[in-house]
Amino acid sequence: MKSSLAINGGPKTIDKSFDWPIFDETDVSSVLEVVRSGKWGNPDCAGIVKSFEDDFAAFCGAKYALTCVNGSVALRLALIASGVRPGDEVIIPPYTFIATSSIVLEANCVPVFVDIDPDTYNLDPDKIEAAITKRTKAIIPVHFAGQSCEMDRIVEIARKHKLTVIEDACHGHGAEYKGRKLGSIGDAGCFSFQSSKNLNSGEGGMVITNDEKLYDMMNSLRNVGRVKDGQWYEHHYLGCNYRITQLQVALLSTQMKRLAEQTARRHENGTYLNKLLSGIKGIRPLERGRGETIHSYHIYIFRYDKAYFNNLPKAEFAKMLAAEGVPCFMGYPQPLYKQPLFQKKNFMCYAIPEHVDYTKVHCPVTEKACYEEAVWILQHGMLGPKSDMEKYAEAILKIQKAFTSFHP
């Protein structure tokens, strides 16, 4: 049976390509129009850039939207503009991309890791209050993989302790929590337009907010410290040039016309795949039903139990599944706090207190997800027909049958 596996030379379960990005001549024409205009930069943050910001804000149900160079800077702008000071603490999950933590360090603040919920892989609301101290100033919930965090509970905790909530919605374009678009629920919401994202222009980022003062400060920080109604050579705050280009916005404007339909398709396929995988022993999709009304499935995650695969290590299982043609991999191999950056405190000029020691951090749910459980299917693999989802389940069963006698 093992000889039938694609990794050993057998036929693939699914033999097709999963193209990303998806584009056509409308995207090319939009970018070409900007090229021919000769106005490629964005010195005034106006024109098509402002139009796209307004459209994105309306799409999310927010008053203001602000483009910038990437999702990392979007988070950084929101955090610094919120008024944090050196030594302040910011609560984040350890199961996220490095940027969620590095922007905290760049603001001379202290990342405080709070473990994730074992059923959703999002920040666990039950563990937040125990991590709050007199130095805590903000919470950054990450809507990981496009599944919304339990925002009602998180916002309630934040308001009780007078904390800022900055949503990391870099996986959450078009996703919703109780009918509200992700990013529009906290004090600010941040998005990435990097090349793997559900809405992308290669690079780029966005912050949305309903707070005019926060918006004005973020706008100043994005635009080298200039202020509304100020002069060109008049700089009030320690900002930088974090402006997006018109070329990127031209691409985003056409790409955004596909976002709602693509999000609906990912949501439907993810819901269907949940049903299929729930019938396979040793495979458990992440739970739904915590308030998400639309899941953007930037990543489809399921939990793998090697006991039902003759103790086949997760990394080996993921390689075999990828060989079968499923666009997947094993996900993060370790929690954020295990990165050399944190273990060795390679923070360079940033003023992190000496007593902070990340070698003592232990988040057992995150560690189990990284080392044993989580397997990811990437977002472009969720845009096909339902038959693709059936093939993914078939590929998992093929591997299981090659190693064990287990069956649904």
C-alpha positions, 0 to 999 in steps of 0.5 A, spaced: 500 500 500 505 504 501 508 504 494 501 507 492 503 513 495 505 519 490 511 520 495 513 513 493 512 514 485 504 512 485 499 517 482 497 523 485 490 523 488 489 530 485 493 532 479 492 540 478 495 546 479 492 551 484 494 558 481 495 564 485 494 570 484 488 570 479 488 576 474 486 578 467 486 584 463 482 588 467 488 588 472 493 589 467 490 595 464 489 598 471 496 598 472 498 600 465 494 606 466 498 608 472 504 607 468 502 611 462 500 617 467 507 617 470 504 618 477 507 612 480 508 615 487 503 617 492 506 624 495 499 627 497 495 620 499 490 622 494 487 620 487 486 613 486 489 611 493 484 615 497 478 612 493 481 605 494 481 607 502 474 610 502 472 603 498 475 599 503 473 603 509 465 602 506 466 595 505 469 593 512 463 598 515 469 603 518 469 610 518 476 611 516 482 607 512 489 608 511 494 605 506 501 603 508 507 599 505 505 592 508 501 589 514 507 589 519 507 597 518 499 597 519 500 594 526 506 598 528 502 605 526 496 603 530 500 601 536 504 607 536 498 611 535 495 608 540 499 612 545 504 606 548 510 608 551 517 604 552 516 598 557 508 598 556 506 591 555 502 588 549 498 581 549 499 577 543 498 570 541 504 566 540 501 562 534 502 568 529 507 571 524 513 574 527 510 581 525 505 581 530 511 581 535 516 584 532 512 591 531 511 591 539 518 590 540 519 596 535 515 600 539 519 599 545 514 595 548 514 588 551 510 582 548 506 578 553 504 571 550 498 568 552 496 561 549 491 559 544 484 556 544 485 548 543 479 548 538 480 555 534 487 556 535 485 564 536 487 567 543 484 564 548 479 569 552 479 565 558 487 566 559 487 574 558 486 577 564 491 573 568 496 576 564 494 583 565 499 587 569 499 595 571 504 595 565 499 592 560 496 597 555 494 593 549 491 587 546 492 584 539 488 579 537 489 575 531 484 572 527 488 567 525 487 563 518 481 568 517 477 565 523 474 571 527 477 571 535 471 571 540 471 579 540 465 580 544 469 577 550 476 580 548 473 587 547 469 586 554 476 585 558 479 590 554 474 596 556 474 593 563 482 594 564 482 600 559 486 597 554 486 598 546 484 593 542 488 592 535 485 587 531 490 583 526 486 581 521 491 580 516 488 573 514 481 576 515 479 580 508 472 579 508 471 575 514 465 577 519 464 576 526 456 576 528 455 580 521 461 585 522 467 585 518 473 583 521 478 589 523 472 594 524 470 591 531 476 593 536 480 600 536 483 599 529 484 593 524 490 591 520 490 588 514 496 585 509 496 585 501 502 581 501 503 576 495 500 570 499 494 574 502 486 573 500 487 580 497 494 582 494 498 587 490 505 583 492 506 588 498 502 593 501 497 594 508 491 597 511 489 600 517 481 601 519 478 605 525 472 609 527 476 613 531 478 620 528 484 622 532 487 615 532 486 616 524 489 623 524 495 620 528 496 614 524 496 618 518 501 623 520 506 617 522 505 614 515 507 621 512 513 623 515 510 626 521 506 631 517 499 633 519 492 635 516 493 643 514 500 643 515 506 645 510 510 640 506 516 641 510 513 641 517 514 635 521 510 634 528 511 627 529 516 621 529 513 618 522 516 615 516 515 614 509 510 608 509 506 610 503 503 605 498 504 606 491 499 608 486 501 602 482 499 597 488 493 601 489 491 600 481 492 592 482 488 592 489 482 596 486 481 591 481 483 585 485 478 587 490 472 586 485 473 579 486 474 579 494 467 578 496 465 572 491 472 569 493 471 569 500 464 566 499 467 560 495 472 559 501 467 559 506 463 554 503 468 550 501 471 550 508 464 548 511 464 542 506 471 540 508 469 540 515 464 535 514 468 531 510 474 531 515 470 530 521 468 523 518 476 521 518 479 518 525 485 522 527 483 528 523 479 534 527 477 540 523 478 547 528 471 548 531 466 553 528 461 557 532 464 562 536 461 568 532 464 567 526 459 568 520 464 568 514 470 565 515 475 567 510 479 561 510 486 564 508 488 557 511 484 551 512 487 548 518 485 541 521 488 537 527 492 531 526 493 525 531 499 521 529 496 515 533 491 514 527 496 513 522 501 508 526 505 514 529 507 517 523 510 524 525 506 530 522 511 533 518 512 526 514 504 526 514 504 533 511 509 532 506 506 525 503 499 530 503 503 535 499 505 529 494 498 527 493 497 534 490 494 537 496 496 545 497 498 544 504 504 544 509 505 543 516 504 550 518 509 553 524 514 549 526 515 552 533 511 558 537 514 565 536 517 565 543 522 559 541 524 563 535 532 565 536 530 573 536 526 571 543 530 566 546 537 570 545 533 577 546 536 579 540 532 586 540 538 590 539 537 598 540 530 596 543 529 598 551 526 591 553 527 591 561 532 586 563 527 582 567 524 579 561 526 572 559 522 568 554 526 562 555 521 561 561 515 562 557 511 555 556 504 555 552 502 548 551 496 549 546 501 552 542 506 548 542 502 542 541 499 545 535 506 546 532 509 540 534 504 535 533 497 537 530 496 543 526 496 541 518 495 547 513 491 547 506 493 554 503 487 559 501 488 558 493 487 551 494 480 553 497 477 556 491 476 550 486 470 546 486 467 542 491 470 536 488 477 538 490 475 538 497 473 531 496 480 529 493 483 532 499 479 528 504 481 522 499 488 523 499 488 523 507 484 517 507 489 514 502 495 515 507 491 513 513 490 506 509 497 505 507 499 505 514 494 503 518 487 499 518 483 505 520 477 507 516 471 512 517 
